[in-house]
Amino acid sequence: MQVDSLTTYPYPSGRRVVLGRRCAVATSQPLATAAGLEMIWAGGNAVDAALAVAIALTVVEPTSNGIGGDAFALVWDGQLHGLNASGKSPQALTLNHFGGLAAIPAYGWLPVTVPGAVSAWRSLSERWGKLPFEHLFAPAIRYAEAGFPVSPETARTWQRVARHFLSLTDALHQPFLSVFFPQGRAPKAGETWGSPLHAETLRAIAQTGGDTFYQGELAARIADFAAKTGGLLTDTDLKDHQPEWVIPIGTSYRGVTLWELPPNGQGIAALMALNILENVDLGRYPRDSIESFHWQIEAMKLSFADAYHHVADPRFMQVSVEHLLDKQYGRDRYRLITPQAIPLARPGLPRGGTVYLAAADPELMVSFIQSNFDGFGSGVLVPGTGIALHNRGMGFSLEPGHPNVVGPAKRPFHTIIPAFLTHKGDPLGPMGVMGAPMQPQGHVQMMVNLVDYGLNPQAALDAPRWRYLEENTILLEQTVPRFVASGLIDRGHAVQVSPEVGLFGKGQMILRCGETFVAASEPRADGLAIAL
């Protein structure tokens, strides 16, 4: 990235990149960013800041993540490390539990897998944290106890999903409704919401180093509630959970390497798409052109076709990551693209709810993501706690013989993917774009914006986006030029223009430029980037 690009902003957003040398924090929620900065002022490092942010986000952005969700991380400390803290399905879960169902339900116990976020917080703190684990929880507990004003985009999401959750009138979902819809409605922007139960639960996790969640009082509460209400999750499932340190996977794109976590996540889809696009000189087309959009969309279709057919818990995959990322395979797939749209992929997963955050200091850089998956998750909240359980099991397939078919003690296909950039082995920094299947598409668009078009991080995040749905259907933001939409229709794409910016992801980015951190948070969320 050229320093000169920091003065160029082709897309209006009302935001500018933030520059600093001591540290940088970028999140989707200003109060969460403040929590990270609080750790820096207390003498903490980027990992402490990232974890305080992640914990605070379970309170201030509960529409997208929670204590009962999953998490993944990439950390640079001179080399890149990956952490997969996604949980497995209950050991008692089999395909027979879904007999007669056309799809895995979004609500109730069936889509609930072991929550891994708490184990991620503990593992990262143990390995790199400077501050006491308990200290990281102080801002989140404060927000939960005193309440906080709900930010506009969070309120919008809360109101959008209210109708679905308020229709859940059975006893199983009443604890959830009493916490998140205490007045029978979603809070409006600026209204105060808090949760003493969240504060109490977070305090217990903090004081026990997370042990209570997997083999203590909280674990017993989760297992007991499941046993009484038809759930399959047991104390053994929780006790057996362990996050895994994994080796990141990456691909070089015109000299810049994009790093992702290996399956069970979908990050490999972004890497496959870049291997296809590397065969095209996108830079000879304008950034907002029919040709540039068409090539990116078609590459994404082809990579999704592979990802949704092959990616699963790596113990069950039948095709190797190395084969899927082979550069020759990328060239072979590139030859399938013509000037006309080709319908080859059916992603078909829900749009999800996720938070992504980035933090950096001179020694550490963190790319972190956590989620309850589809909206608030399963609508199951353990009584007397702030633990809203995710519905990540929706990522499984019900197709017998598929590597991702639902089964016991198995990690489902996962949508949430942190990313990291390097150049010739040197770190550039963390980035991510939230939004279920939008995530690898967002990563591809960020790489193209940065590498092919030389945009600075803020401009790269601001630029108009596309989103591939299925068959020939794509969504375009309203800010995409009309001639691009018309040209894509002429090429056979089924184009829909959507005014809902939340469908196109919400991203953060921190890149290192010499000794300076360049931090950005996009306007599609309530986010804030700060650097010192």
C-alpha positions, 0 to 999 in steps of 0.5 A: 500500500502506498502512503500517497493513497491515504489522501485519496477517498473516492467513496464518501463515507464520512470517515477517514483512516486513523493513524497511530504508532503505539496501538490500533483498535477497530470494531463494529461498536464504539463502546467496544472499541473504548473497552479495548483502549481501556486495556491499552491504558492499563498497560495491556497489549493488543491481545488484551485489547482484542479480548476486552472488545470481544467480551464487551461485544457480547453485551453491546452487540448481542444481535450478532454474538454472545457468550454462547457462541463460537470464535476464531482468531489469527495472531501475529507475534513474529509469525502467524498463529491460528486458533479454531475455537468452534465447538462440536455437535453433541455426542448424541446427535445423529441424522435420525434426529432430523427425520422428516425435516427439509432443513435444520431448524434455526431455533430450539436445541437441534442447531445448538453445538458446544459454544467455543468463544469462552475457550478462545478468550482463555486460550489467547489470554494464557498465551499472550495476555499481559493483564489478569484475565479477570481485568478483561471483563470489567468494561463488559460487566459495567455495560451490562450492569449500568446499561448502555444506549443501543446504537443505530445499526444494532437497534435496526437488526434487533427490530428486524428479527423481533417478529421471528423471536416474539413468535416463539411462545413456548416455554423453552424460549421464555428465558431468552425473550425475558432478557432480550425483549423484556417489554415485548419489543426490541429497543430503539436506537438510543434507548438503554438496555442492560442485563444483570444476568450477563454481568453475573455470568461474565463475572463468574467466567472471569473469576474462574478463568473460564472453568465454570463454563465447561466443567463448573456451575455454568456447565451444570446449568447448561446441561441441566436445562438441556436435559429438562427441555429436550436438548442433547448437549451434556456436561460431557460434551462441554467438558470435552471441548478443547480449542485447537491451534491450527496452521493458517492457510494462504495464497499469494495474490500479486505479491500480497498473501491473504491468510485464512484459517483452514476448514471447517471454515469457509476462508478457503473459498476466498483463497480459491477465488483469488487463485482464479482472479490472479489469471486476470489483469483486473487493474486494466479495468476501472474499479467500478466497471462491468468487467471487474464485477463480472470476473470477481462474481464468476470466480466467487461462484466457482469457489463456492461450488467447491467449498460447499461440496467439499469443506467440512470438519477436516477429519471428514473431508475427502479432498485435501486443502492442498488440492483445492489451493493448487495454483494450476487448479485455479488456472483450470477453473479460470478457463471456465469463465466466459463473458456470460454468467454461469450458474454453478454454485448454491451457497444457500446458508442463512445470512448470519450475525457476527462481530469482527474486530482487529487490534495491533501494537508493535509486537502483536496483531490480532484478527478475531471473530465471534458469532451466534450465527443466525441473528441472536442464535437459537433463541435458547437462553439458559435460565438465570444466566446471560448465555444465549446459545448459538445455532451454528449447527445450521451449517451442517448438511442433511445430505447422507454421505456429504462430508458435512452431514450432521453427526455426533461430536463433529464441527459444522461448516463454519462461516466466520473467518478472520483474515490477515495480510502479509507481503514478502513474509512481513505483516501488513495486518488483520482484516475481516468482513462479517456476514455469513456467505458474504465473508469470503466475498468481502475478503476477495473484494477487499484484496482486489480494492487494495491490491488491484486498485490501490485503495487505502483501508477506509476507501477499500471498506467504503467501496460499493459491494456485490454479493453472490446469492445462488444460481445467477442471482447477485445483490448490488448495493445502491451505490453501484453505478447503474451502468454496471448493473445494466451491463451485468444483466446483459451478461446473464446475471439476475441482478437485485439492487438492495438498500439494506447495507447490512446484507453486504457485510461490516468490516474492519481493517488495520494495516501497518505502513512502516511504523504507522498503523492505518486503522479503518471501520466501515460505515455499514456498521456503528463501528469505530477505529482508534489509534494511538 
